[in-house]
Amino acid sequence: MIKERFDAIVVGAGPSGNAAAYTMAKEGLKVLQLERGEYSGSKNVQGAILYANALEKIIPDFRDDAPLERHVIEQRLWTMDDTSYVGMHYRSQDFNEERPNRYTIIRAQFDKWFSRKVREAGAVLLCETTVQELLRDSRGKVIGVRTDRGDGTVFADVVVLAEGVNGLIGQRSGLRAEVRTDSVALAVKEMHFLPREVIESRFNLKGNEGVVIEAMGTITAGMTGTAFLYTNQESISVGIGCIVADFEGSGQTPYGLLEAFKNHPSIKPLLENSECKEYAAHLIPEGGYNAMPELYGDGWIVVGDAGQFVNAVHREGSNLAMTTGRLAGETIVWLKRRKEIASKANLSEYRRRLDETFVMKDLKKYKNIPAFLHGTRQVFGVYPQLLSRAAQTWFRVDGTDKLSKEKEILKSFRKARTMPGLIGDAFKLVRAWR
Ligand SMILES: Cc1cc2nc3c(=O)[nH]c(=O)nc-3n(C[C@H](O)[C@H](O)[C@H](O)COP(=O)(O)OP(=O)(O)OC[C@H]3O[C@@H](n4cnc5c(N)ncnc54)[C@H](O)[C@@H]3O)c2cc1C
C-alpha cells in the first residue's frame, strides 16, 4: 500500500475523524486518513444541526465557505399525543447575529467540505479503503492497520479510531465490548423538498433563518425515542429514532413510526406537497457516560460516536465528535512536540483534557438519564396524553368553573398514575437530572 510511516492514522472521515486529522495535519504531522465510503460523508447520516462553537475552535472562519443551510432562530420542543401537541417555542431575533450559533446542514455536503479542508491542511485521504484490523508489536502496542487493499498494511505512531457508532475495529481488536442494543437508537430520516418560499412562509422565516422541532410522546409507541423536523434552504429533514432493544418484540418498525409521525395532524401540513427524495437509516449511540468504552491505550485513541460521545438529552453528537477529535489531535501533537511516545500512560492526557470540557461534564451530569428514560415508559405514553388532556381541559371554555377544571386535571393525573407513582417518577427524574 503506502510504504512511508505516518505520525498518525485516522480511521473514518466523519466529523470526529476530520477534526482529528485536520488538527494534526495543520500542525505539520504526517497524517493518513482512511475512509471506507466513496467520499467523506457518503455513508453518514445526521439530522442535522451543526453547533458552530465546536467547529469554530477548529476552523474559526468556517462560515466563509462551509455549506450551511439555515441558522436556527426558533426552537420548538413538542410533547405529542395522537391528535395534539403541547409545545414550548423559543424564537429570538438575537439568533440573527453576525456569527450564528446553530445551523442546519446536509451532512454529505458538509463532510465533503470538511474533508477538503483536511486535505488542504496536508493530510493524505484514501477513500474506498476499509480498515480491517489493528496491527500490534510484540508488546501489544498498536503500530498500524491492515486494510482491504492489496498490500494493505500501513504503519503509524498512533491510530485514531473515528469509525463511528459500531466500533467494529475496536471490537475485533478486543479494545471494547460489542455495542449493547439498549445503548443505541436506530433512527430513520427523510429529506422532503419544497420551494424555498414555501418553507419560509410555512415557518414564518426570512432569508436564511431556520426552525427546528424536537418531539417526543406517543409518536414512539411507548418506546424510548424522539422525532425531529428541521428546515433547510429548499428541503425539510424529518426523522425519528428509538432504542434498538425497544423494537425487539414491539411489532413496530422505524419506517412505520416515521410514516405515522409524518401523518400526525401537526406535522402533515408542514410537509404538504413536498417531494421525498432521500431516505436513510443510522444508529445513534445513546448510552451516555455509563456506556463508554476504554478511550485510549498503547498506540490508540477513540473519538466521536465510537466512544459513545453523544448527549441524547440535548440532541448533540457532531459537536462532541468534533471536540473529541480536536482534543485527540491536540494531545498527539503535544506528545510529538515533547518527543514522547503514544503510550497508554502518555495518552491519558487526552482524558485529562476531555474532563475539562463540556463533553465529559455534560455526559457525567446526565449519566443516569438513559436508565431513567428506559425504565420510565410513562414519559413516552401516559404523561404526553395527560398533558394534552390537561391543556385541552384548561383551554376549552365550556361553562365549567376554573376550580372544577383544576380538580378534573388533578384527578386525571392521579387516576392514570397514582400519587406515589407520580411522586416517584418526579423524584427519579430530579435525581437523574442532577
Ligand atoms: C438521524 C440522526 C440525526 C442526528 N442529528 C444530529 C444533529 O442534529 N446534531 C448533531 O450534532 N448530531 C446529530 N446526530 C449524531 C451525529 O451524526 C454523530 O454524533 C456524528 O456523525 C458522529 O461523528 P463520527 O465522526 O464520530 O462518526 P460518523 O459520522 O459515523 O463517521 C464515521 C466514519 O467512519 C467510516 N468508517 C467506519 N468504519 C470504517 C472502517 N473500518 N474503515 C474505514 N472507514 C470506516 C464511516 O464510513 C464514516 O464515514 C444524528 C445522528 C443521526 C443518525
Ligand as a Chemical Component Dictionary entry (heavy atoms), coordinates in Angstrom:
data_LIG
# 
_chem_comp.id                   LIG 
_chem_comp.type                 NON-POLYMER 
_chem_comp.pdbx_formal_charge   0 
_chem_comp.three_letter_code    LIG 
# 
loop_
_chem_comp_atom.comp_id 
_chem_comp_atom.atom_id 
_chem_comp_atom.alt_atom_id 
_chem_comp_atom.type_symbol 
_chem_comp_atom.charge 
_chem_comp_atom.model_Cartn_x 
_chem_comp_atom.model_Cartn_y 
_chem_comp_atom.model_Cartn_z 
_chem_comp_atom.pdbx_ordinal 
LIG C1  C1  C 0 -30.708 10.529 12.250 1  
LIG C2  C2  C 0 -29.599 11.217 13.002 2  
LIG C3  C3  C 0 -29.735 12.539 13.353 3  
LIG C4  C4  C 0 -28.716 13.194 14.036 4  
LIG N1  N1  N 0 -28.842 14.514 14.281 5  
LIG C5  C5  C 0 -27.835 15.191 14.846 6  
LIG C6  C6  C 0 -27.892 16.599 14.954 7  
LIG O1  O1  O 0 -28.853 17.235 14.519 8  
LIG N2  N2  N 0 -26.847 17.249 15.521 9  
LIG C7  C7  C 0 -25.742 16.581 15.969 10 
LIG O2  O2  O 0 -24.807 17.235 16.469 11 
LIG N3  N3  N 0 -25.645 15.242 15.860 12 
LIG C8  C8  C 0 -26.655 14.529 15.311 13 
LIG N4  N4  N 0 -26.542 13.185 15.122 14 
LIG C9  C9  C 0 -25.329 12.495 15.622 15 
LIG C10 C10 C 0 -24.133 12.712 14.680 16 
LIG O3  O3  O 0 -24.500 12.376 13.380 17 
LIG C11 C11 C 0 -22.948 11.866 15.129 18 
LIG O4  O4  O 0 -22.698 12.079 16.501 19 
LIG C12 C12 C 0 -21.698 12.178 14.320 20 
LIG O5  O5  O 0 -21.888 11.918 12.968 21 
LIG C13 C13 C 0 -20.510 11.346 14.830 22 
LIG O6  O6  O 0 -19.395 11.576 14.021 23 
LIG P1  P1  P 0 -18.252 10.491 13.882 24 
LIG O7  O7  O 0 -17.211 11.086 13.003 25 
LIG O8  O8  O 0 -17.832 10.015 15.224 26 
LIG O9  O9  O 0 -18.953 9.228  13.187 27 
LIG P2  P2  P 0 -19.565 9.088  11.725 28 
LIG O10 O10 O 0 -20.125 10.362 11.259 29 
LIG O11 O11 O 0 -20.444 7.891  11.774 30 
LIG O12 O12 O 0 -18.302 8.757  10.804 31 
LIG C14 C14 C 0 -17.611 7.528  10.894 32 
LIG C15 C15 C 0 -16.879 7.307  9.575  33 
LIG O13 O13 O 0 -16.018 6.179  9.676  34 
LIG C16 C16 C 0 -16.106 5.424  8.480  35 
LIG N5  N5  N 0 -15.703 4.042  8.826  36 
LIG C17 C17 C 0 -16.333 3.192  9.688  37 
LIG N6  N6  N 0 -15.652 2.024  9.773  38 
LIG C18 C18 C 0 -14.574 2.151  8.952  39 
LIG C19 C19 C 0 -13.511 1.282  8.607  40 
LIG N7  N7  N 0 -13.404 0.071  9.153  41 
LIG N8  N8  N 0 -12.572 1.707  7.729  42 
LIG C20 C20 C 0 -12.664 2.950  7.171  43 
LIG N9  N9  N 0 -13.664 3.824  7.456  44 
LIG C21 C21 C 0 -14.609 3.436  8.350  45 
LIG C22 C22 C 0 -17.572 5.560  8.075  46 
LIG O14 O14 O 0 -17.761 5.280  6.707  47 
LIG C23 C23 C 0 -17.834 7.021  8.421  48 
LIG O15 O15 O 0 -17.529 7.901  7.359  49 
LIG C24 C24 C 0 -27.543 12.486 14.425 50 
LIG C25 C25 C 0 -27.402 11.138 14.084 51 
LIG C26 C26 C 0 -28.404 10.514 13.368 52 
LIG C27 C27 C 0 -28.213 9.073  12.955 53 
# 
loop_
_chem_comp_bond.comp_id 
_chem_comp_bond.atom_id_1 
_chem_comp_bond.atom_id_2 
_chem_comp_bond.value_order 
_chem_comp_bond.pdbx_ordinal 
LIG C1  C2  SING 1  
LIG C2  C3  SING 2  
LIG C2  C26 DOUB 3  
LIG C3  C4  DOUB 4  
LIG C4  N1  SING 5  
LIG C4  C24 SING 6  
LIG N1  C5  DOUB 7  
LIG C5  C6  SING 8  
LIG C5  C8  SING 9  
LIG C6  O1  DOUB 10 
LIG C6  N2  SING 11 
LIG N2  C7  SING 12 
LIG C7  O2  DOUB 13 
LIG C7  N3  SING 14 
LIG N3  C8  DOUB 15 
LIG C8  N4  SING 16 
LIG N4  C9  SING 17 
LIG N4  C24 SING 18 
LIG C9  C10 SING 19 
LIG C10 O3  SING 20 
LIG C10 C11 SING 21 
LIG C11 O4  SING 22 
LIG C11 C12 SING 23 
LIG C12 O5  SING 24 
LIG C12 C13 SING 25 
LIG C13 O6  SING 26 
LIG O6  P1  SING 27 
LIG P1  O7  DOUB 28 
LIG P1  O8  SING 29 
LIG P1  O9  SING 30 
LIG O9  P2  SING 31 
LIG P2  O10 DOUB 32 
LIG P2  O11 SING 33 
LIG P2  O12 SING 34 
LIG O12 C14 SING 35 
LIG C14 C15 SING 36 
LIG C15 O13 SING 37 
LIG C15 C23 SING 38 
LIG O13 C16 SING 39 
LIG C16 N5  SING 40 
LIG C16 C22 SING 41 
LIG N5  C17 SING 42 
LIG N5  C21 SING 43 
LIG C17 N6  DOUB 44 
LIG N6  C18 SING 45 
LIG C18 C19 SING 46 
LIG C18 C21 DOUB 47 
LIG C19 N7  SING 48 
LIG C19 N8  DOUB 49 
LIG N8  C20 SING 50 
LIG C20 N9  DOUB 51 
LIG N9  C21 SING 52 
LIG C22 O14 SING 53 
LIG C22 C23 SING 54 
LIG C23 O15 SING 55 
LIG C24 C25 DOUB 56 
LIG C25 C26 SING 57 
LIG C26 C27 SING 58 
# 
